[in-house]
Amino acid sequence: MFGICLYTGCRISEACSMLTTDAYDGAGVRAKLTLRKANTKGKQETRQIPVNSVLKGYLEMYQAGASQQYLFPGRHRRGHINPKPADEILRETFDRLGLEGVSTHSFR
């Protein structure tokens, strides 16, 4: 999830709400990620962002389940992960590493 934010500059809410089909097709990782209009700030137009080789590698390792609706499912597989817990995961990780002043917006 954080790799998507880092390599596309998308907001954490956009990454959290991605569908599996926004990143994968029947042949594997798509060449472009889809950010749907309904999930963008200000309801901007749906857009596609090229997937670079590093992000493609991350997505290939992640291998979201084909039957999974959301790329990053929430607790108990209901809906998608909420941006608040995603932010907490990131902050906890950076606290352990001793890094300060980093947030999900840092990827933008």
N, C-alpha and C positions, 0 to 999 in steps of 0.2 A: 504494500500500500504506500509506504513512504518512498519507495523507488519510483512509483508512478508520479508522486508529487514532485520528487527531485528532478526527474528527467522530462516532465511535461510542463511543470510550473502550475499545475492545476491546484485548486483549493482542496483541503482535506475532505470537505463535504462532497465534492465532486468525485474524489477517489472512492470514498466510502460507499457511495450510492451506485457505483458502476455495476452493470449487469455482466455476467460471465460472457455473454455474446458481444459485449463492447470490447473485449480483449482477445477472445478466442473464436475461431470458426472450426469447421470440421477438419481442417488441415493443421490446426495448432494455433500459435500466436498470430494474430492479425498484423499486417504491416502498419496499420494505423489504429489507434485507440479512439473510440467514439465517446465524446462528452455530449450527453443529451440535453437539449434545450430546457427540459423540465428540472434539471439538476444544476444548472449554472446560475451564478449570481446575476440578478437582473433578468433572468430568463433569456439570455443571449441565444443566438441561433445554435443549433446542433453543429458541432464541429468535430473534425478528425485531426488527430495529432500523430505525426510519424513516430514509430517505435524505433529507438536506436538500438544498436547491438547489445549494449549493457542491459538495458531494460528488457529486451527480448530474452536475454539469458535469465534474468530474475523471474520473468513470467513463465518461462519453460520449467524452471525449478519449482515454482509454486504449484503449477498444474491444478488449477481450480477444477472441481468436479463438474463433469458435463451436465449432471442433473441439478446442479446448484444454480439457483436463479441469480443470486447476487455474487459478485466476485469476492467480496469480503462479508460473509454472512455474520449476522449478529448472534447473540447468545441463544442457544437452543435452536439455531438455524431459522429463527424467525426474523424476517426482514434483513436489513444490512446493519453492519456495525455502525454505531453512532459516532459522530466526530469527537464527542467529549471523551469517551473511553479510549479512542485512538490517540488523542492528545495526551491523556494520562500515561499510556504505554510509552509514548515517545519521551515524555518528561522523566519518567522513572528510569528509562534506559540512559538518558543523558546525565541524570543525577549520579547513577552508578559509575559513569565514565568521568565524572567530575567536570562536565561541560556546563557552562551557564549561559543564559540569555538565548537559548534555542527554543523555538516553538514550531508548531506545524506551519505557521506562516513564513518561517525562515526558508522554506523550499521555494517560495514564490520569488 
